[in-house]
Amino acid sequence: MNLEDKKIAILSITNNGRELALKIKESIKQSDVFFIRKNSDYESDNITVIDKGLKEFIPEVFNKYDYLIFIMATGIVVRTIAPLIINKFSDPGILVMDEKGHNIISLLSGHMGGANEMTLYISDLIGSNPVITTATDVNKKSSLDMIAKNLNAHIDNFRDNVLKVNSMIVNNEQVYIYIDGNYKVNYKGFTLYDESTNLNGVESLVVITNKEDMNEIYSKDRENKDLSNKIIKVVPKDIVIGIGCKKNTDFEHMKNSLIRFLNEYNLDINAVKEIGSIDIKKNEEAIIKIAKYLNVPFTTFTKEEISTVDYLYDKSEWVKKNVGVYSVAEPVAHLLSEGNLIVKKHKYDGITFSIGRVSI
């Protein structure tokens, strides 16, 4: 389990719970340990002592952490967090443990919040009994939200589609899935779609693809007029884009050029994971706005970083003279994708794009 970028809080209210929290922190070093106990004289560099009540303190940290691990009775936790809960797509993962560490419960946001995975992880660390109650996990089946999470994917109408598909899966109803590409997907509980599949009467087809136009995927079922209403498209974010441009490029021109570029290669705009350029473009308004439009990070690289790979691509002496490297778009896409460039540079009146693909 990758916890590098996760914020984890471990909370206890008893001395035994505090010692268990410290034991867990030995393995999850970036975690923050809180001992919530009024008038406590306990001091430690590894624990923050909170001199107020649990109901007063938890609202302060509820949305600041990816995981909240409570070492106390489940009833206390339920009553404390009840006013703070919004939905499983935004709430942090909530875990509850008894102070002896015999049992650890995935209480809230088991899938999207990662509580189920964290429960299993900690149970392995300290030898406790993991308690997971989500229907798909109990029945040892996959779920649409976990597929999306593992692929960092976009799904239109996410909430409604997840609830619909997961309900069908746990009730043993047939949901077909088509995996367009070399994606690592746990599809247990789903039925694989292939050339022999007849979709007449099928309620749902989950399609995992980064393509915009999916006609080639289900060409034999093109005459099925109701098929488009049955497709739930899962778009993995595995596309990165290197961008070079003239100073003060117009945003609308860049946006329209990017859409045209992606359409030319039949790539769904929701598949874009990250964009990048050279660091002298870090304040280029058009690129900054494109990142906001796509809701993705904008990463820049130095001349020195780009120079390590720009020799692999077409060289421009003009770019070298004015920017300091032989090219920008292709080397940046190369760096963002760890060398997996899939579309060479294309020029659009002062703008250059190139595409790389990251592994998922």
C-alpha positions as CSV (number, residue, x, y, z in Angstrom):
1,M,0.0,0.0,0.0
2,N,1.5,3.4,-1.0
3,L,1.1,5.9,1.8
4,E,3.7,8.4,0.8
5,D,1.3,11.2,0.0
6,K,-1.4,10.3,2.5
7,K,-2.2,12.2,5.7
8,I,-3.0,9.9,8.6
9,A,-4.3,10.7,12.1
10,I,-4.4,8.1,14.9
11,L,-6.6,9.1,17.8
12,S,-6.8,7.6,21.3
13,I,-8.5,8.5,24.6
14,T,-7.0,5.9,27.0
15,N,-3.5,5.0,28.0
16,N,-3.7,1.5,26.4
17,G,-5.0,3.2,23.2
18,R,-2.1,5.6,23.3
19,E,0.4,2.9,23.5
20,L,-1.2,1.1,20.5
21,A,-1.2,4.3,18.5
22,L,2.6,4.6,19.1
23,K,3.1,1.0,18.0
24,I,1.3,1.7,14.7
25,K,3.3,4.9,14.3
26,E,6.5,2.9,14.4
27,S,5.4,1.4,11.0
28,I,3.5,4.4,9.6
29,K,6.1,7.1,10.5
30,Q,4.3,10.0,8.8
31,S,1.2,9.5,10.9
32,D,0.1,12.1,13.5
33,V,-0.8,10.7,16.9
34,F,-3.3,12.5,19.1
35,F,-4.1,11.7,22.7
36,I,-7.4,13.4,23.5
37,R,-7.6,13.7,27.3
38,K,-8.4,16.8,29.4
39,N,-6.0,17.7,32.2
40,S,-3.5,15.1,31.0
41,D,0.1,15.7,32.1
42,Y,1.4,13.2,29.6
43,E,4.3,14.5,27.3
44,S,6.0,13.0,24.3
45,D,7.6,14.2,21.1
46,N,5.6,11.6,19.2
47,I,2.2,12.5,20.4
48,T,0.1,15.7,20.4
49,V,-1.9,15.9,23.6
50,I,-5.3,17.6,23.1
51,D,-6.8,19.2,26.2
52,K,-10.4,19.3,25.0
53,G,-13.2,16.8,24.3
54,L,-13.3,14.5,21.3
55,K,-16.5,16.2,19.9
56,E,-14.7,19.5,20.1
57,F,-11.5,18.4,18.5
58,I,-12.6,16.1,15.6
59,P,-14.3,18.8,13.5
60,E,-11.0,20.6,13.4
61,V,-9.2,17.7,11.7
62,F,-11.9,15.7,10.0
63,N,-11.3,17.1,6.5
64,K,-7.5,17.6,7.0
65,Y,-6.6,13.9,6.8
66,D,-7.0,11.1,4.3
67,Y,-7.5,8.6,7.1
68,L,-8.7,8.9,10.7
69,I,-7.9,5.8,12.9
70,F,-9.8,5.8,16.1
71,I,-8.6,3.6,19.0
72,M,-11.8,3.5,21.1
73,A,-15.3,2.1,21.1
74,T,-17.2,2.2,17.9
75,G,-20.2,3.9,19.5
76,I,-18.1,6.8,20.6
77,V,-16.8,7.3,17.1
78,V,-20.2,7.0,15.4
79,R,-21.7,9.7,17.7
80,T,-18.7,11.9,17.2
81,I,-18.4,11.9,13.4
82,A,-22.2,11.7,12.6
83,P,-22.6,15.5,12.1
84,L,-19.5,15.7,9.9
85,I,-20.4,13.0,7.3
86,I,-21.2,14.2,3.8
87,N,-20.9,11.2,1.4
88,K,-18.5,8.3,0.6
89,F,-17.0,10.2,-2.3
90,S,-15.6,13.0,-0.1
91,D,-15.4,11.7,3.5
92,P,-12.0,10.5,4.8
93,G,-11.4,6.8,5.4
94,I,-12.5,6.1,9.0
95,L,-11.2,3.1,10.9
96,V,-12.0,2.0,14.5
97,M,-9.9,-0.3,16.7
98,D,-10.3,-1.6,20.2
99,E,-7.4,-0.6,22.5
100,K,-6.0,-4.1,22.6
101,G,-5.7,-4.2,18.8
102,H,-7.8,-7.4,18.6
103,N,-10.1,-6.0,15.9
104,I,-9.9,-3.2,13.3
105,I,-13.1,-2.1,11.6
106,S,-13.4,-0.3,8.2
107,L,-16.2,2.0,9.3
108,L,-16.6,4.7,6.6
109,S,-15.5,5.3,3.0
110,G,-14.3,1.7,2.6
111,H,-13.7,2.0,-1.2
112,M,-13.2,5.6,-2.3
113,G,-11.7,6.7,1.0
114,G,-9.5,3.6,1.1
115,A,-10.6,2.5,4.6
116,N,-10.9,-1.2,3.5
117,E,-7.3,-1.2,2.1
118,M,-6.0,0.5,5.2
119,T,-7.8,-1.9,7.5
120,L,-6.1,-4.8,5.8
121,Y,-2.8,-3.1,5.8
122,I,-2.8,-2.3,9.6
123,S,-4.2,-5.7,10.4
124,D,-1.1,-7.2,8.8
125,L,1.1,-4.8,10.7
126,I,-0.1,-5.7,14.2
127,G,-1.9,-9.0,13.7
128,S,-5.4,-7.8,14.3
129,N,-8.7,-9.2,12.9
130,P,-9.9,-7.0,9.9
131,V,-13.6,-6.3,9.8
132,I,-14.9,-5.3,6.4
133,T,-18.6,-5.2,5.6
134,T,-18.9,-3.7,2.1
135,A,-21.0,-6.1,0.0
136,T,-18.6,-6.4,-3.0
137,D,-15.7,-7.2,-0.7
138,V,-17.7,-9.7,1.4
139,N,-18.7,-11.5,-1.8
140,K,-15.1,-11.2,-3.1
141,K,-16.1,-9.2,-6.1
142,S,-14.8,-6.0,-7.7
143,S,-16.7,-2.7,-7.8
144,L,-16.9,0.1,-10.2
145,D,-15.6,2.7,-7.8
146,M,-12.6,0.7,-6.9
147,I,-11.8,0.1,-10.6
148,A,-12.1,3.9,-11.2
149,K,-9.9,4.6,-8.1
150,N,-7.2,2.2,-9.1
151,L,-7.1,3.6,-12.7
152,N,-7.4,7.2,-11.5
153,A,-10.3,7.3,-13.9
154,H,-13.1,9.7,-14.9
155,I,-16.7,8.5,-15.0
156,D,-19.6,10.8,-16.0
157,N,-22.4,10.8,-13.4
158,F,-20.0,9.0,-11.1
159,R,-22.2,8.6,-8.1
160,D,-25.3,7.3,-10.0
161,N,-23.3,4.9,-12.2
162,V,-21.3,3.5,-9.3
163,L,-24.4,2.9,-7.2
164,K,-26.2,1.3,-10.2
165,V,-23.3,-1.1,-11.2
166,N,-22.3,-2.1,-7.7
167,S,-25.9,-2.9,-6.8
168,M,-26.1,-5.1,-9.9
169,I,-22.8,-6.8,-9.1
170,V,-23.7,-7.7,-5.5
171,N,-27.2,-9.0,-6.7
172,N,-25.5,-11.3,-9.2
173,E,-26.9,-9.4,-12.2
174,Q,-24.8,-9.5,-15.4
175,V,-22.6,-6.4,-16.1
176,Y,-20.3,-6.7,-19.1
177,I,-16.9,-5.0,-19.1
178,Y,-14.6,-4.2,-22.0
179,I,-11.0,-3.4,-21.3
180,D,-9.5,-1.4,-24.2
181,G,-5.8,-1.6,-23.6
182,N,-3.3,-3.1,-21.2
183,Y,-4.9,-1.9,-18.0
184,K,-4.6,-3.8,-14.8
185,V,-8.2,-4.3,-13.8
186,N,-9.7,-6.6,-11.2
187,Y,-13.0,-7.4,-12.9
188,K,-14.2,-10.2,-10.7
189,G,-18.0,-10.3,-10.7
190,F,-18.1,-8.6,-14.1
191,T,-18.5,-10.5,-17.5
192,L,-15.8,-9.9,-20.1
193,Y,-17.1,-8.5,-23.3
194,D,-15.6,-10.0,-26.5
195,E,-16.5,-10.5,-30.2
196,S,-18.9,-13.3,-29.5
197,T,-21.0,-11.2,-27.0
198,N,-24.5,-10.3,-27.9
199,L,-25.6,-7.2,-26.1
200,N,-29.2,-7.4,-26.8
201,G,-31.1,-7.2,-23.6
202,V,-27.9,-6.3,-21.6
203,E,-28.5,-3.7,-19.0
204,S,-25.0,-2.2,-18.7
205,L,-21.6,-2.3,-20.4
206,V,-18.6,-0.8,-18.7
207,V,-16.0,0.3,-21.2
208,I,-12.5,1.1,-20.0
209,T,-10.8,3.3,-22.6
210,N,-9.0,6.5,-23.1
211,K,-10.5,6.9,-26.6
212,E,-13.1,9.5,-27.4
213,D,-14.9,7.6,-30.2
214,M,-15.7,4.1,-29.2
215,N,-17.3,2.9,-32.4
216,E,-14.5,0.5,-33.2
217,I,-14.9,-1.1,-29.8
218,Y,-18.4,-2.3,-30.3
219,S,-18.7,-2.1,-34.1
220,K,-20.7,-5.3,-34.4
221,D,-23.3,-3.9,-32.1
222,R,-23.6,-0.5,-33.9
223,E,-27.1,-1.3,-35.0
224,N,-28.2,-1.7,-31.4
225,K,-29.7,1.8,-31.0
226,D,-30.1,1.5,-27.2
227,L,-26.5,0.6,-26.6
228,S,-25.2,4.1,-26.1
229,N,-27.6,4.5,-23.2
230,K,-26.2,1.4,-21.6
231,I,-22.5,2.2,-21.8
232,I,-20.7,3.4,-18.7
233,K,-17.4,4.8,-19.9
234,V,-14.4,4.6,-17.6
235,V,-11.6,6.9,-18.8
236,P,-8.2,6.2,-17.2
237,K,-6.1,9.3,-16.7
238,D,-2.9,8.1,-18.5
239,I,-2.2,10.8,-21.0
240,V,0.4,13.5,-20.5
241,I,1.0,16.5,-22.8
242,G,4.1,18.5,-23.5
243,I,3.4,22.1,-24.6
244,G,5.6,24.7,-26.2
245,C,4.2,28.1,-27.3
246,K,4.9,31.7,-28.2
247,K,4.8,34.3,-25.4
248,N,1.3,35.6,-24.6
249,T,-0.5,32.9,-26.6
250,D,-4.3,33.3,-26.6
251,F,-6.0,30.9,-24.3
252,E,-9.0,30.2,-26.6
253,H,-6.6,29.4,-29.4
254,M,-4.6,27.0,-27.2
255,K,-7.8,25.3,-25.9
256,N,-9.3,24.9,-29.4
257,S,-6.0,23.6,-30.8
258,L,-5.6,21.1,-27.9
259,I,-9.2,19.8,-28.5
260,R,-8.5,19.5,-32.2
261,F,-5.2,17.7,-31.4
262,L,-6.8,15.2,-29.1
263,N,-9.7,14.6,-31.5
264,E,-7.2,13.9,-34.3
265,Y,-5.8,11.0,-32.2
266,N,-9.1,9.9,-30.8
267,L,-8.2,10.6,-27.2
268,D,-10.7,11.6,-24.6
269,I,-9.9,14.9,-23.0
270,N,-10.7,13.4,-19.6
271,A,-7.8,11.0,-20.1
272,V,-5.3,13.9,-19.6
273,K,-3.4,13.4,-16.3
274,E,-0.8,16.2,-16.5
275,I,0.6,18.9,-18.7
276,G,4.0,20.3,-18.8
277,S,6.5,22.8,-20.4
278,I,9.8,24.4,-19.8
279,D,10.2,26.4,-16.6
280,I,10.5,29.8,-18.4
281,K,6.8,29.2,-19.3
282,K,5.7,28.7,-15.7
283,N,3.8,32.0,-15.8
284,E,2.4,31.6,-19.3
285,E,-1.2,32.5,-18.8
286,A,-2.6,30.3,-21.5
287,I,-0.9,27.1,-20.2
288,I,-2.0,27.9,-16.6
289,K,-5.6,28.3,-17.8
290,I,-5.4,25.1,-19.8
291,A,-4.3,23.3,-16.6
292,K,-7.3,24.8,-14.8
293,Y,-9.6,23.9,-17.7
294,L,-8.4,20.3,-17.6
295,N,-8.2,20.3,-13.8
296,V,-4.7,18.7,-13.9
297,P,-1.3,19.7,-12.6
298,F,1.1,21.9,-14.7
299,T,4.7,20.7,-14.3
300,T,7.7,22.6,-15.6
301,F,11.3,21.3,-16.3
302,T,14.6,23.2,-16.3
303,K,16.7,23.5,-19.4
304,E,19.2,21.1,-17.9
305,E,16.5,18.5,-17.4
306,I,15.1,18.9,-20.9
307,S,18.6,18.8,-22.4
308,T,19.0,15.2,-21.1
309,V,16.5,14.0,-23.7
310,D,16.0,16.7,-26.3
311,Y,18.7,15.2,-28.5
312,L,16.3,12.3,-29.2
313,Y,13.9,14.5,-31.1
314,D,13.9,16.9,-34.0
315,K,16.1,19.9,-33.3
316,S,15.4,23.5,-33.9
317,E,18.3,25.9,-33.9
318,W,15.9,28.8,-33.5
319,V,14.4,27.2,-30.3
320,K,17.9,26.5,-29.0
321,K,19.0,30.1,-29.5
322,N,15.9,31.6,-27.9
323,V,14.9,29.1,-25.3
324,G,18.1,27.2,-24.5
325,V,17.0,23.7,-25.7
326,Y,16.5,22.2,-29.1
327,S,12.8,21.5,-28.5
328,V,10.2,21.6,-25.7
329,A,7.0,19.6,-26.4
330,E,8.5,16.2,-27.1
331,P,11.2,16.2,-24.4
332,V,8.6,17.4,-21.8
333,A,6.1,14.7,-22.8
334,H,9.0,12.2,-22.7
335,L,9.9,13.3,-19.1
336,L,6.3,13.2,-17.9
337,S,5.8,9.7,-19.3
338,E,9.2,8.3,-18.4
339,G,10.0,7.9,-22.1
340,N,6.8,6.6,-23.4
341,L,6.1,9.1,-26.1
342,I,3.1,8.1,-28.3
343,V,2.5,11.2,-30.5
344,K,5.3,13.3,-31.9
345,K,5.0,17.1,-32.0
346,H,2.2,18.8,-33.8
347,K,2.2,22.6,-34.5
348,Y,-0.8,24.8,-34.4
349,D,0.1,28.4,-35.2
350,G,2.6,29.2,-32.5
351,I,1.8,26.2,-30.3
352,T,3.4,22.8,-30.2
353,F,1.9,19.7,-28.5
354,S,3.2,16.2,-28.0
355,I,1.7,13.3,-26.1
356,G,3.1,10.6,-23.7
357,R,1.3,7.8,-21.9
358,V,2.0,6.7,-18.3
359,S,1.5,3.1,-17.2
360,I,-1.4,2.3,-14.9
